[in-house]
Amino acid sequence: MPPFIKYFFLLLLPLSAISQDKNEELIEWDASSKLSWADYKAKADVTTDAAAITTTYLSLEYNVNQQGFNYKIQCRFSKNRSWGIHKTAYILSHEQGHFDIAEVYARKLHKAMSEYQFNKRTFQQDLKKIYEEIMSEKEEMQNQYDEETNHSIRKDRQAEWLKKIADLLSAYEDYADYKYL
């Protein structure tokens, strides 16, 4: 095995076949900074019923060397692929919820990666499996969030979900340091 191998995984949310553009304007998730409508720069799709679309990227990059492996996780919002038609504070809070869910799963991914026992024979399949399982759970939660809140229309459920997301961010606070690996 070569002394240094680099791998990169990228997943888009919401589901899309669009890949990240190198000229794309991205915002790293940050607890002290919330999205604003000024961040939503894409042209709105008026053929859909959606009030807004939030596109996030959750990536995992890892390096393998003689000592084992290290990794980097990124949770980002795409300004160029996100848009809003009905730009209210209430809808923006729902969209922030999607970005925050992506952050929850960045932390879950960090937890899973930090618990992984490196195996030089199976690490590629092992890490791919970890990534895919976390991404599948994240996708399910994103869909459940929209379904149960009816895309924020059900205000009672929206409030419950925002609390649930905040609680999950808090529960995985010990894994918020993934940006510094």
Backbone as CSV, one residue per row, in Angstrom:
resi,resn,N_x,N_y,N_z,CA_x,CA_y,CA_z,C_x,C_y,C_z
1,MET,0.848,-1.180,0.000,0.000,0.000,0.000,0.893,1.242,0.000
2,PRO,0.560,2.245,-0.836,1.348,3.475,-0.836,1.321,4.124,0.541
3,PRO,2.367,4.895,0.887,2.437,5.494,2.215,1.374,6.567,2.454
4,PHE,0.786,7.100,1.401,-0.175,8.181,1.593,-1.268,8.061,0.536
5,ILE,-2.500,7.919,0.964,-3.640,7.842,0.053,-4.678,8.840,0.541
6,LYS,-5.281,9.525,-0.386,-6.279,10.526,-0.015,-7.611,10.165,-0.664
7,TYR,-8.692,10.226,0.111,-10.027,9.917,-0.372,-10.956,11.068,-0.043
8,PHE,-11.973,11.208,-0.851,-12.909,12.300,-0.646,-14.310,11.805,-0.976
9,PHE,-15.252,12.045,-0.082,-16.657,11.745,-0.318,-17.436,13.036,-0.212
10,LEU,-18.483,13.149,-0.981,-19.319,14.339,-0.948,-20.757,13.905,-1.131
11,LEU,-21.635,14.474,-0.335,-23.056,14.208,-0.499,-23.800,15.523,-0.492
12,LEU,-24.759,15.646,-1.380,-25.581,16.845,-1.463,-26.902,16.646,-0.744
13,LEU,-27.384,17.698,-0.145,-28.735,17.734,0.404,-29.397,18.995,-0.097
14,PRO,-30.592,18.992,-0.487,-31.451,17.832,-0.687,-30.916,16.938,-1.805
15,LEU,-31.527,15.775,-1.964,-31.046,14.830,-2.954,-30.964,15.490,-4.315
16,SER,-29.848,15.301,-4.948,-29.637,15.924,-6.240,-28.441,15.278,-6.911
17,ALA,-28.423,15.331,-8.220,-27.274,14.809,-8.955,-26.257,15.915,-9.220
18,ILE,-26.488,17.084,-8.674,-25.611,18.229,-8.878,-24.355,18.059,-8.026
19,SER,-23.212,18.320,-8.615,-21.979,18.250,-7.832,-21.542,19.651,-7.438
20,GLN,-20.694,19.702,-6.464,-20.196,20.985,-5.962,-19.318,21.637,-7.016
21,ASP,-19.551,22.898,-7.260,-18.788,23.695,-8.224,-17.634,24.363,-7.486
22,LYS,-16.452,24.379,-8.104,-15.296,24.970,-7.436,-15.451,26.471,-7.210
23,ASN,-16.337,27.135,-7.953,-16.583,28.565,-7.781,-17.757,28.851,-6.856
24,GLU,-18.284,27.822,-6.277,-19.464,27.962,-5.431,-19.151,28.731,-4.148
25,GLU,-20.062,29.590,-3.758,-19.925,30.310,-2.488,-20.509,29.435,-1.382
26,LEU,-19.682,29.115,-0.408,-20.081,28.207,0.666,-19.936,28.868,2.021
27,ILE,-20.790,28.467,2.942,-20.723,28.929,4.322,-20.530,27.701,5.205
28,GLU,-19.504,27.712,6.029,-19.298,26.639,7.010,-20.339,26.787,8.112
29,TRP,-20.850,25.657,8.593,-21.789,25.714,9.716,-21.055,26.291,10.924
30,ASP,-21.711,27.192,11.636,-21.132,27.831,12.810,-22.261,28.143,13.786
31,ALA,-22.110,27.688,15.018,-23.152,27.881,16.035,-23.454,29.351,16.278
32,SER,-22.478,30.211,16.075,-22.669,31.637,16.370,-23.178,32.428,15.168
33,SER,-23.405,31.762,14.053,-23.844,32.452,12.851,-25.018,31.714,12.217
34,LYS,-26.083,32.416,11.981,-27.279,31.838,11.359,-27.389,32.325,9.922
35,LEU,-28.098,31.562,9.111,-28.336,31.949,7.726,-29.192,33.208,7.667
36,SER,-29.020,33.961,6.602,-29.893,35.106,6.333,-30.390,34.958,4.895
37,TRP,-31.432,35.668,4.566,-31.943,35.589,3.199,-30.916,36.101,2.194
38,ALA,-30.016,36.952,2.606,-28.961,37.433,1.707,-28.040,36.293,1.268
39,ASP,-28.009,35.201,2.025,-27.192,34.035,1.680,-27.801,33.211,0.550
40,TYR,-29.073,33.396,0.275,-29.802,32.619,-0.728,-29.708,33.342,-2.070
41,LYS,-28.751,32.919,-2.911,-28.441,33.656,-4.138,-28.906,32.984,-5.421
42,ALA,-29.379,31.747,-5.354,-29.813,31.058,-6.572,-31.146,31.629,-7.051
43,LYS,-31.385,31.466,-8.333,-32.662,31.878,-8.907,-33.731,30.891,-8.434
44,ALA,-34.823,31.422,-7.947,-35.910,30.583,-7.424,-36.563,29.775,-8.536
45,ASP,-36.941,28.568,-8.196,-37.684,27.702,-9.110,-39.173,27.948,-8.871
46,VAL,-39.787,28.725,-9.731,-41.197,29.089,-9.545,-42.151,27.992,-10.003
47,THR,-41.608,26.903,-10.549,-42.468,25.794,-10.980,-42.751,24.815,-9.847
48,THR,-42.176,25.053,-8.692,-42.369,24.164,-7.547,-43.227,24.852,-6.489
49,ASP,-43.772,24.060,-5.586,-44.552,24.601,-4.471,-43.662,25.059,-3.318
50,ALA,-42.379,24.762,-3.393,-41.474,25.074,-2.289,-41.356,26.583,-2.076
51,ALA,-41.338,26.973,-0.814,-41.134,28.380,-0.458,-39.658,28.731,-0.507
52,ALA,-38.803,27.716,-0.306,-37.356,27.917,-0.289,-36.668,26.562,-0.431
53,ILE,-35.432,26.598,-0.849,-34.591,25.400,-0.931,-33.248,25.727,-0.287
54,THR,-32.827,24.855,0.598,-31.522,24.970,1.245,-30.678,23.786,0.790
55,THR,-29.548,24.074,0.181,-28.627,23.030,-0.274,-27.415,23.037,0.645
56,THR,-27.110,21.861,1.170,-25.940,21.718,2.030,-25.050,20.604,1.498
57,TYR,-23.797,20.680,1.848,-22.830,19.643,1.523,-22.266,19.109,2.833
58,LEU,-22.154,17.810,2.919,-21.500,17.177,4.061,-20.415,16.285,3.477
59,SER,-19.173,16.642,3.739,-18.080,15.907,3.119,-17.169,15.266,4.154
60,LEU,-16.543,14.196,3.717,-15.566,13.470,4.520,-14.347,13.259,3.644
61,GLU,-13.227,13.701,4.133,-11.958,13.498,3.444,-11.043,12.789,4.434
62,TYR,-10.365,11.746,3.983,-9.441,11.077,4.901,-8.142,10.717,4.216
63,ASN,-7.099,10.640,5.017,-5.756,10.303,4.571,-5.304,9.059,5.311
64,VAL,-4.649,8.179,4.591,-4.114,6.956,5.182,-2.599,7.008,5.069
65,ASN,-1.919,6.716,6.190,-0.463,6.674,6.179,0.001,5.504,7.040
66,GLN,1.273,5.426,7.303,1.829,4.293,8.066,1.223,4.174,9.463
67,GLN,0.829,5.275,10.071,0.293,5.262,11.431,-1.206,4.941,11.481
68,GLY,-1.887,4.959,10.382,-3.328,4.722,10.360,-4.003,5.734,9.464
69,PHE,-4.956,6.488,9.996,-5.647,7.462,9.170,-6.050,8.676,9.989
70,ASN,-6.283,9.781,9.285,-6.895,10.964,9.877,-7.935,11.460,8.887
71,TYR,-8.784,12.355,9.330,-9.898,12.756,8.481,-10.322,14.183,8.772
72,LYS,-11.081,14.697,7.830,-11.641,16.039,7.947,-13.090,15.970,7.475
73,ILE,-13.968,16.581,8.217,-15.390,16.638,7.882,-15.750,18.104,7.680
74,GLN,-16.589,18.365,6.696,-17.060,19.728,6.468,-18.576,19.708,6.294
75,CYS,-19.221,20.676,6.912,-20.657,20.870,6.782,-20.853,22.290,6.253
76,ARG,-21.344,22.389,5.031,-21.420,23.690,4.369,-22.786,23.931,3.737
77,PHE,-23.117,25.194,3.622,-24.322,25.685,2.956,-23.890,26.299,1.625
78,SER,-24.638,26.013,0.566,-24.340,26.574,-0.747,-25.210,27.797,-1.012
79,LYS,-24.563,28.940,-1.135,-25.284,30.167,-1.474,-25.807,30.111,-2.907
80,ASN,-25.031,29.523,-3.807,-25.361,29.510,-5.227,-26.465,28.532,-5.594
81,ARG,-26.769,27.592,-4.735,-27.778,26.579,-5.036,-28.993,26.655,-4.100
82,SER,-29.029,27.669,-3.258,-30.131,27.835,-2.302,-30.922,29.080,-2.688
83,TRP,-32.242,28.984,-2.553,-33.101,30.102,-2.940,-34.339,30.168,-2.057
84,GLY,-34.968,31.315,-2.096,-36.204,31.512,-1.351,-37.175,32.376,-2.136
85,ILE,-38.437,32.037,-2.065,-39.489,32.840,-2.683,-40.197,33.652,-1.598
86,HIS,-40.656,32.953,-0.576,-41.360,33.598,0.540,-40.349,33.819,1.662
87,LYS,-39.739,34.979,1.673,-38.610,35.254,2.556,-39.064,35.862,3.877
88,THR,-39.594,34.981,4.744,-39.990,35.421,6.076,-39.023,34.844,7.097
89,ALA,-38.998,35.442,8.267,-38.143,34.935,9.350,-38.560,33.513,9.735
90,TYR,-39.854,33.248,9.693,-40.367,31.927,10.057,-39.858,30.857,9.084
91,ILE,-39.955,31.118,7.787,-39.479,30.143,6.798,-37.957,30.011,6.883
92,LEU,-37.266,31.106,7.120,-35.816,31.046,7.270,-35.429,30.156,8.455
93,SER,-36.201,30.202,9.536,-35.885,29.341,10.686,-36.065,27.861,10.312
94,HIS,-37.041,27.561,9.462,-37.214,26.185,8.985,-36.002,25.779,8.143
95,GLU,-35.567,26.666,7.260,-34.409,26.367,6.409,-33.137,26.219,7.247
96,GLN,-32.980,27.046,8.268,-31.843,26.900,9.191,-31.883,25.518,9.839
97,GLY,-33.082,25.029,10.109,-33.237,23.683,10.659,-32.603,22.622,9.766
98,HIS,-32.758,22.769,8.455,-32.117,21.812,7.533,-30.598,21.864,7.644
99,PHE,-30.052,23.071,7.717,-28.594,23.221,7.864,-28.146,22.644,9.210
100,ASP,-28.923,22.873,10.246,-28.581,22.349,11.572,-28.658,20.826,11.613
101,ILE,-29.606,20.240,10.897,-29.672,18.771,10.819,-28.402,18.240,10.150
102,ALA,-27.942,18.908,9.095,-26.693,18.492,8.449,-25.549,18.528,9.462
103,GLU,-25.528,19.549,10.319,-24.489,19.648,11.356,-24.607,18.507,12.365
104,VAL,-25.805,18.143,12.754,-25.992,17.005,13.664,-25.310,15.777,13.074
105,TYR,-25.513,15.560,11.776,-24.940,14.369,11.154,-23.447,14.505,10.881
106,ALA,-22.939,15.706,10.759,-21.484,15.887,10.712,-20.893,15.420,12.040
107,ARG,-21.547,15.763,13.133,-21.076,15.343,14.456,-21.220,13.837,14.644
108,LYS,-22.316,13.271,14.156,-22.492,11.817,14.241,-21.424,11.103,13.409
109,LEU,-21.092,11.671,12.270,-20.048,11.096,11.435,-18.701,11.164,12.160
110,HIS,-18.429,12.277,12.799,-17.187,12.417,13.574,-17.146,11.376,14.694
111,LYS,-18.248,11.166,15.368,-18.309,10.163,16.434,-17.990,8.778,15.868
112,ALA,-18.649,8.432,14.770,-18.433,7.111,14.168,-16.992,6.950,13.681
113,MET,-16.441,7.985,13.084,-15.064,7.908,12.591,-14.073,7.803,13.752
114,SER,-14.333,8.527,14.833,-13.408,8.493,15.974,-13.450,7.143,16.693
115,GLU,-14.533,6.417,16.551,-14.666,5.098,17.182,-14.157,3.963,16.286
116,TYR,-13.899,4.251,15.040,-13.472,3.222,14.089,-12.074,2.714,14.424
117,GLN,-11.942,1.398,14.455,-10.650,0.747,14.652,-10.050,0.452,13.274
118,PHE,-9.004,1.185,12.922,-8.419,1.100,11.588,-7.986,-0.318,11.240
119,ASN,-8.366,-0.772,10.050,-7.959,-2.067,9.519,-7.419,-1.808,8.120
120,LYS,-6.135,-2.007,7.902,-5.526,-1.645,6.622,-6.057,-2.463,5.447
121,ARG,-6.625,-3.619,5.708,-7.166,-4.441,4.627,-8.590,-4.035,4.230
122,THR,-9.352,-3.536,5.186,-10.773,-3.284,4.907,-11.194,-1.827,5.088
123,PHE,-10.235,-0.947,5.343,-10.616,0.423,5.705,-11.456,1.115,4.642
124,GLN,-11.182,0.882,3.353,-11.952,1.562,2.306,-13.432,1.190,2.382
125,GLN,-13.700,-0.097,2.477,-15.088,-0.552,2.586,-15.702,-0.127,3.923
126,ASP,-14.916,-0.204,4.985,-15.415,0.159,6.311,-15.820,1.623,6.378
127,LEU,-14.943,2.506,5.883,-15.225,3.941,5.954,-16.359,4.327,5.014
128,LYS,-16.419,3.680,3.867,-17.524,3.933,2.942,-18.846,3.527,3.593
129,LYS,-18.850,2.394,4.276,-20.063,1.917,4.944,-20.490,2.882,6.061
130,ILE,-19.540,3.333,6.861,-19.846,4.301,7.930,-20.474,5.546,7.317
131,TYR,-19.833,6.080,6.296,-20.314,7.298,5.648,-21.723,7.095,5.095
132,GLU,-21.924,6.025,4.368,-23.223,5.784,3.746,-24.330,5.583,4.779
133,GLU,-24.030,4.907,5.874,-25.040,4.713,6.926,-25.434,6.040,7.571
134,ILE,-24.456,6.871,7.880,-24.736,8.181,8.476,-25.526,9.039,7.495
135,MET,-25.131,9.030,6.225,-25.836,9.835,5.224,-27.272,9.350,5.026
136,SER,-27.480,8.061,5.088,-28.830,7.518,4.958,-29.708,7.980,6.125
137,GLU,-29.166,7.943,7.329,-29.905,8.425,8.507,-30.212,9.910,8.376
138,LYS,-29.244,10.668,7.884,-29.426,12.117,7.718,-30.524,12.407,6.707
139,GLU,-30.500,11.696,5.611,-31.508,11.872,4.577,-32.897,11.570,5.133
140,GLU,-32.990,10.489,5.897,-34.266,10.137,6.526,-34.755,11.247,7.444
141,MET,-33.849,11.809,8.249,-34.254,12.860,9.174,-34.675,14.122,8.423
142,GLN,-33.949,14.486,7.379,-34.323,15.668,6.589,-35.732,15.492,6.021
143,ASN,-36.015,14.322,5.488,-37.339,14.042,4.924,-38.418,14.023,5.999
144,GLN,-38.101,13.428,7.137,-39.053,13.370,8.252,-39.361,14.777,8.756
145,TYR,-38.358,15.618,8.835,-38.529,17.016,9.258,-39.534,17.726,8.351
146,ASP,-39.335,17.616,7.046,-40.264,18.260,6.116,-41.655,17.632,6.167
147,GLU,-41.695,16.321,6.262,-42.981,15.628,6.290,-43.793,15.980,7.532
148,GLU,-43.170,15.892,8.693,-43.905,16.131,9.941,-44.282,17.591,10.154
149,THR,-43.492,18.498,9.609,-43.815,19.924,9.738,-44.618,20.426,8.542
150,ASN,-44.818,19.554,7.556,-45.421,19.937,6.284,-44.674,21.154,5.729
151,HIS,-43.363,21.036,5.687,-42.468,22.090,5.175,-42.666,23.400,5.931
152,SER,-42.881,23.305,7.220,-43.017,24.411,8.182,-44.445,24.906,8.355
153,ILE,-45.382,24.404,7.590,-46.776,24.873,7.675,-47.384,24.543,9.035
154,ARG,-47.063,23.367,9.574,-47.591,22.967,10.888,-46.722,23.607,11.980
155,LYS,-47.140,24.744,12.448,-46.325,25.536,13.373,-46.030,24.813,14.681
156,ASP,-46.979,24.038,15.188,-46.736,23.296,16.427,-45.620,22.273,16.226
157,ARG,-45.677,21.549,15.113,-44.643,20.542,14.826,-43.299,21.207,14.495
158,GLN,-43.360,22.368,13.852,-42.132,23.103,13.540,-41.398,23.479,14.826
159,ALA,-42.124,23.982,15.799,-41.515,24.353,17.084,-40.919,23.122,17.771
160,GLU,-41.640,21.997,17.731,-41.136,20.757,18.323,-39.844,20.310,17.640
161,TRP,-39.816,20.401,16.326,-38.636,19.976,15.585,-37.440,20.868,15.860
162,LEU,-37.651,22.164,15.942,-36.516,23.058,16.225,-35.919,22.747,17.595
163,LYS,-36.764,22.414,18.552,-36.274,22.004,19.878,-35.522,20.679,19.768
164,LYS,-36.083,19.742,19.034,-35.434,18.436,18.851,-34.047,18.601,18.213
165,ILE,-33.949,19.435,17.194,-32.670,19.667,16.518,-31.669,20.305,17.483
166,ALA,-32.125,21.293,18.244,-31.243,21.941,19.234,-30.772,20.925,20.270
167,ASP,-31.668,20.052,20.706,-31.302,19.013,21.676,-30.267,18.048,21.097
168,LEU,-30.416,17.694,19.814,-29.448,16.807,19.171,-28.091,17.483,19.020
169,LEU,-28.087,18.753,18.663,-26.813,19.477,18.586,-26.122,19.470,19.943
170,SER,-26.896,19.659,20.986,-26.351,19.641,22.338,-25.864,18.232,22.720
171,ALA,-26.633,17.221,22.368,-26.274,15.840,22.706,-24.960,15.419,22.039
172,TYR,-24.673,15.967,20.868,-23.447,15.628,20.145,-22.396,16.733,20.230
173,GLU,-22.521,17.588,21.224,-21.576,18.702,21.414,-20.131,18.202,21.528
174,ASP,-19.928,17.038,22.148,-18.569,16.498,22.297,-17.912,16.180,20.955
175,TYR,-18.710,16.131,19.885,-18.188,15.795,18.566,-18.233,16.985,17.607
176,ALA,-18.364,18.184,18.154,-18.427,19.399,17.350,-17.040,19.865,16.902
177,ASP,-16.004,19.222,17.393,-14.636,19.654,17.089,-14.056,19.013,15.832
178,TYR,-14.889,18.452,14.977,-14.412,17.759,13.784,-13.674,18.674,12.813
179,LYS,-13.889,19.954,12.893,-13.259,20.891,11.965,-11.772,21.064,12.236
180,TYR,-11.303,20.575,13.357,-9.933,20.851,13.773,-9.037,19.616,13.718
181,LEU,-9.472,18.582,13.063,-8.679,17.341,13.000,-7.594,17.420,11.957
